[in-house]
Amino acid sequence: MVRLGLSSSDEFIQALNEKTRKIQEVFLEKIKDLTKMITIKVMLGDSTIIDQQTFDPQTVRTYYESIIKNFPDWSIQGVSVTNNEDIRRLFVKLEIKDGNYVLLWHMSLQYHVLLYYKPDNRVIECQKELAEIVDKTKDAESEITEIGEHLILEKLKNIGCTDLDHQKLFELFFENDELREEIYKQIKNSSDVDFQHYSKRKIELFNELDSLLLETYQTTPILIDDVRLIGGEEGCLCSFDLEYIKNKIREGNFDPKKVSISTKDKIIQRFEQISQIMSM
């Protein structure tokens, strides 16, 4: 695979390199415009409201879609997004075959995602209720632990099992479902706290807090290469590669001088079409 844009002594590749650089310049300027930051209000975990910078990735997706609709004869994978924890990549890949050569075109934007809460009083209310549940259940859990130990000792005394070591005690409870359930029931009935209710409520509150999360997006509008893209750096990529097909197998190494005149002209026309569309 020949990566266009890199140094070459071949005149045909040099011509493609120059066209690649011009397309990349147009692409970069467009990405700079599409990723201009705006300021929004967000809430931190401690309920502090601050200003945060972000952009809208949807504008980049729309831009990709507006471009690729002009290339119906190309094979297009469609606009895709990768989601790896706090970093995302919005990209599209196209390719087309001319003679025994395939031209591959890749546009990509890589950006980071930062999570905040929406500046909504409901966030504070949910956090306050969660804190209250923790306080209520914490005291009750300590009380139940003491009650549970007493009930277990009494039950063991009643059935004549007072000198069991920890392993034997574990085996007894593991194998005797009736004994285990009876003690659990007594422990549960000994407390005024409805742990099942509070457990369910905590899940509801955490789910509601998740729904109140707000994503913000950060990137650096610079051109990067594949290595930096894979390394997780912020930036954008607009690359072209040329592959040679021999016996239905794609090969990266080929002699540009052996490319036919008609194929060269067709590939150059492809670049001129791309440049024209990208400049609109």
C-alpha positions, 0 to 999 in steps of 0.5 A: 500500500502506497500512502500518498502524501509521503516523499517519492521520486516518481512524478505520478506519485508526486502529482498525487501527493500535491493533490493530497496535501491540498485536499488535506488543507481544505479538510483541516480548515473545515474541521477547524470550523466545525469544531469551534468551541461553545460555552455551556453550563455544567454541574460538577459532582459537588453541585458546583456549576461551571462553564465548560467548552464543547463542540457538536460532533453531529456537525462533523457527521453531517459534513461527512454525509454531505461529502460521500453522497457525491460519490455514489460509484465508490464503495462506502462503509458509512459514517461510524463511531468508535467508543473506547471509554473517554475517547471517540473516533468519528470516521468514514472510509471510501474506496474505488477500483480503477484498472488493477488499482484501488484508491482508499480514502479515510476521513476521521476525527478523534476527540475526548468525552468529558462527563458532567451533570446537567445544571438541574436541581434534581441532581442535588435532590437525588444525591441528598436522598442517596445520602439519607438512605446510606445514613439510615441503612448504615446504622441499621446494618450495625444493629442487625449485625449484633442481633444476627450474631446473637440469634445465630449463637442462640440457634446453635445452642438450641440444636446442640452445636456450640463448639464448631470451628468456622469451617464446620459452621460454614458447612452447616449453614451452606448445607441446611437451607431451612436453618439458614432461611429461618435465621435470615427471616428472624434477622430481617424481622428484627429491624424496622428498616426495609432494606429491600425497599432502600436497595431498590430506591438506590438503584432508581436514584443512580439510574436517574443520576445517569440520565442527568449526565451531560457529555462534552467534547474536546479535540484539537483541530490539527492533522495527525497520522495513523500512528497518532490516531491509534495512540489516542491523540486528538486531531483529524486525519484525511489520508489516501492510499493506493493498492495494486491488485494481483490475482485478486490479492491486494499488494502494497508494493508496486512500481508506479511507472507500470501504471497505465496512462489511462489508469493514471488519468482516471486516478488523477480525475478522482482527486480533482473530483474530490478536491472540487467537492471538498471545496464547495 
